[in-house]
Amino acid sequence: MNFRLRDWLLSRQRFWGTPIPIIHCPACGEVPVPDEQLPVTLPADLRGEDLSPKGTSPLAAVESWVNVECPDCQGPAKRDTDTMDTFVDSSWYFLRFVSPQFTDGPFDPEKINDWMPVGQYVGGVEHAILHLLYARFFTKVIHDLGMIDADEPFSALLNQGQVLNGGKAMSKSLGNGVDLGEQLDKFGVDAVRLTMIFASPPEDDVDWADVSPSGSAKFLARAWRLGRDVTSAPGVDFATGDRALRTVTHRTIADAEALLDHNKFNVVVAKLMELVNATRKTIDRAGAAGGAGGADPAVREAVETVAVILSLFAPYTAEDLWNVLGHPASVANAGWPTHDEALLVQDTVTAVVQVQGKVRDRLEVSPEIGEDELRELALASDNVQRALDGRGSVRLSSGHLNWSTSSRPSRSGKTLSGRRIRPAAGHHRVPRQQAQIAGGASCPTATPQGGRG
């Protein structure tokens, strides 16, 4: 595929822009402005009417700025009166970022080769098309000059979606714009940012009419309140805490790490919400039962994890939460939490028992439980017995992962199977069962829930 780049970036007759550091001399031709005279700045005394069209570019009309001495022959010469578009700067500024204090050139050659290429480029599709072309052109030219090793500026591209309102792009003509300042004043920047992230994957469009900044603000308040309930001291041994909550915490860390690598930021927020809910339940349940409650080391571990992961999306709330937990600023320096593989292995799964499609009981069972034992446990449940009311019997045939049934047999007479559930990696698979209805009687079904569907 070939592209034809125009010289639009360097042939602009507008005043606002970076002056081109070239002096045009009748005798010497095009002469670069000496390094000691850089940067060339725009004249400071042009205002209003001075910038109006006069048949020439605004700079060309300023004779005191245009007429200069040639650096080579000291004869009369003129500055270049065109200006450079901002794309000229943004086409290579990422190279400058690696060594902004470097004074012996545009960038430190050693550092630039260590950092380049950029790992991830994020941009809207309209902007990114042109900018990517210019940035690639600049990078390849600089590479051909032997200044950098990389010949491509970016390793990966992500085009984020648009923010719509009522199914249409926001515009003044439609009058469907959203006052961002008003939203920030009402909900806060963290809530607005979290709303955008949670609404959809970054590459999809977001309709502002369908989102709820108030809901995000309430979630952030819930997460922050967890910090006030933590009574254990920083540095406590997490291993002595509630294992069930620690399992949720470490699974959240592991899942978030993988999801972030695939730009699934909205799912990370969903996982964070689950952790906040699990932590709140642990605090309230343990406190009501006379347990450790907020003093449980697992609670501190969970809330610290919430603060660190939340800092990616709601940095102000996360920073305040980190402070409430008794840590010095900043949460950004805390480092990413590590997960314990041993806590990711499930000791039990939840078997959901249904009769006629309604949940009648939940049984915590071993992932290695056999079909006969699971059937006996299901039938021994008082709730299941009341629902069955002595009707019929259950026969099971193995070969699948979960049990499901209907109150009536299928036309082919015998078996009905349900949704497949995939346990997380490393978990033992429970053999899926199919419930077979004897004589068309209602029967219980047990569905092991331990993995991700």
JOJOZI-V996830 format. One record per residue. RES is the residue in three letters. SS is DSSP state (alpha for helix, beta for strand, coil for the rest). Layout:
RES;SS  RES;SS
This chain:
MET;coil  ASN;coil  PHE;coil  ARG;coil  LEU;coil  ARG;coil  ASP;coil  TRP;alpha  LEU;alpha  LEU;alpha  SER;coil  ARG;beta  GLN;coil  ARG;coil  PHE;coil  TRP;coil  GLY;coil  THR;beta  PRO;beta  ILE;coil  PRO;coil  ILE;beta  ILE;beta  HIS;beta  CYS;beta  PRO;coil  ALA;coil  CYS;coil  GLY;beta  GLU;beta  VAL;beta  PRO;beta  VAL;coil  PRO;coil  ASP;alpha  GLU;alpha  GLN;alpha  LEU;coil  PRO;coil  VAL;coil  THR;coil  LEU;coil  PRO;coil  ALA;coil  ASP;coil  LEU;coil  ARG;coil  GLY;alpha  GLU;alpha  ASP;alpha  LEU;alpha  SER;coil  PRO;coil  LYS;coil  GLY;coil  THR;coil  SER;coil  PRO;coil  LEU;alpha  ALA;alpha  ALA;alpha  VAL;coil  GLU;alpha  SER;alpha  TRP;alpha  VAL;alpha  ASN;beta  VAL;beta  GLU;beta  CYS;coil  PRO;coil  ASP;coil  CYS;coil  GLN;coil  GLY;coil  PRO;beta  ALA;beta  LYS;beta  ARG;beta  ASP;coil  THR;coil  ASP;coil  THR;beta  MET;beta  ASP;coil  THR;alpha  PHE;alpha  VAL;alpha  ASP;alpha  SER;alpha  SER;coil  TRP;coil  TYR;alpha  PHE;alpha  LEU;alpha  ARG;alpha  PHE;alpha  VAL;alpha  SER;alpha  PRO;coil  GLN;coil  PHE;coil  THR;coil  ASP;coil  GLY;coil  PRO;coil  PHE;coil  ASP;coil  PRO;alpha  GLU;alpha  LYS;alpha  ILE;alpha  ASN;alpha  ASP;alpha  TRP;alpha  MET;coil  PRO;coil  VAL;beta  GLY;coil  GLN;coil  TYR;beta  VAL;beta  GLY;coil  GLY;coil  VAL;alpha  GLU;alpha  HIS;alpha  ALA;alpha  ILE;alpha  LEU;alpha  HIS;alpha  LEU;alpha  LEU;alpha  TYR;alpha  ALA;alpha  ARG;alpha  PHE;alpha  PHE;alpha  THR;alpha  LYS;alpha  VAL;alpha  ILE;alpha  HIS;alpha  ASP;alpha  LEU;coil  GLY;coil  MET;coil  ILE;coil  ASP;coil  ALA;coil  ASP;coil  GLU;coil  PRO;coil  PHE;beta  SER;coil  ALA;coil  LEU;beta  LEU;beta  ASN;coil  GLN;coil  GLY;coil  GLN;coil  VAL;beta  LEU;beta  ASN;beta  GLY;coil  GLY;coil  LYS;beta  ALA;beta  MET;coil  SER;coil  LYS;coil  SER;coil  LEU;coil  GLY;coil  ASN;coil  GLY;coil  VAL;coil  ASP;coil  LEU;alpha  GLY;alpha  GLU;alpha  GLN;alpha  LEU;alpha  ASP;alpha  LYS;alpha  PHE;alpha  GLY;coil  VAL;alpha  ASP;alpha  ALA;alpha  VAL;alpha  ARG;alpha  LEU;alpha  THR;alpha  MET;alpha  ILE;alpha  PHE;alpha  ALA;alpha  SER;coil  PRO;coil  PRO;coil  GLU;coil  ASP;coil  ASP;coil  VAL;beta  ASP;beta  TRP;alpha  ALA;alpha  ASP;alpha  VAL;coil  SER;coil  PRO;alpha  SER;alpha  GLY;alpha  SER;alpha  ALA;alpha  LYS;alpha  PHE;alpha  LEU;alpha  ALA;alpha  ARG;alpha  ALA;alpha  TRP;alpha  ARG;alpha  LEU;alpha  GLY;alpha  ARG;alpha  ASP;alpha  VAL;coil  THR;coil  SER;coil  ALA;coil  PRO;coil  GLY;coil  VAL;coil  ASP;coil  PHE;alpha  ALA;alpha  THR;alpha  GLY;coil  ASP;coil  ARG;alpha  ALA;alpha  LEU;alpha  ARG;alpha  THR;alpha  VAL;alpha  THR;alpha  HIS;alpha  ARG;alpha  THR;alpha  ILE;alpha  ALA;alpha  ASP;alpha  ALA;alpha  GLU;alpha  ALA;alpha  LEU;alpha  LEU;alpha  ASP;alpha  HIS;coil  ASN;coil  LYS;coil  PHE;alpha  ASN;alpha  VAL;alpha  VAL;alpha  VAL;alpha  ALA;alpha  LYS;alpha  LEU;alpha  MET;alpha  GLU;alpha  LEU;alpha  VAL;alpha  ASN;alpha  ALA;alpha  THR;alpha  ARG;alpha  LYS;alpha  THR;alpha  ILE;alpha  ASP;alpha  ARG;alpha  ALA;alpha  GLY;alpha  ALA;alpha  ALA;coil  GLY;coil  GLY;coil  ALA;coil  GLY;alpha  GLY;alpha  ALA;alpha  ASP;coil  PRO;alpha  ALA;alpha  VAL;alpha  ARG;alpha  GLU;alpha  ALA;alpha  VAL;alpha  GLU;alpha  THR;alpha  VAL;alpha  ALA;alpha  VAL;alpha  ILE;alpha  LEU;alpha  SER;coil  LEU;coil  PHE;coil  ALA;coil  PRO;alpha  TYR;alpha  THR;alpha  ALA;alpha  GLU;alpha  ASP;alpha  LEU;alpha  TRP;alpha  ASN;alpha  VAL;alpha  LEU;coil  GLY;coil  HIS;coil  PRO;coil  ALA;coil  SER;coil  VAL;alpha  ALA;alpha  ASN;alpha  ALA;coil  GLY;coil  TRP;coil  PRO;coil  THR;coil  HIS;coil  ASP;coil  GLU;alpha  ALA;alpha  LEU;alpha  LEU;alpha  VAL;coil  GLN;coil  ASP;coil  THR;beta  VAL;beta  THR;beta  ALA;beta  VAL;beta  VAL;beta  GLN;beta  VAL;beta  GLN;coil  GLY;coil  LYS;beta  VAL;beta  ARG;beta  ASP;beta  ARG;beta  LEU;beta  GLU;beta  VAL;beta  SER;beta  PRO;coil  GLU;coil  ILE;coil  GLY;coil  GLU;alpha  ASP;alpha  GLU;alpha  LEU;alpha  ARG;alpha  GLU;alpha  LEU;alpha  ALA;alpha  LEU;alpha  ALA;alpha  SER;coil  ASP;alpha  ASN;alpha  VAL;alpha  GLN;alpha  ARG;alpha  ALA;alpha  LEU;alpha  ASP;coil  GLY;coil  ARG;coil  GLY;coil  SER;coil  VAL;beta  ARG;beta  LEU;beta  SER;beta  SER;beta  GLY;beta  HIS;beta  LEU;coil  ASN;coil  TRP;coil  SER;coil  THR;coil  SER;coil  SER;coil  ARG;coil  PRO;coil  SER;coil  ARG;coil  SER;coil  GLY;coil  LYS;coil  THR;beta  LEU;beta  SER;coil  GLY;coil  ARG;coil  ARG;coil  ILE;coil  ARG;beta  PRO;coil  ALA;coil  ALA;coil  GLY;coil  HIS;coil  HIS;coil  ARG;coil  VAL;coil  PRO;coil  ARG;beta  GLN;beta  GLN;beta  ALA;beta  GLN;beta  ILE;beta  ALA;coil  GLY;coil  GLY;coil  ALA;coil  SER;coil  CYS;coil  PRO;beta  THR;beta  ALA;beta  THR;beta  PRO;beta  GLN;beta  GLY;coil  GLY;coil  ARG;beta  GLY;coil
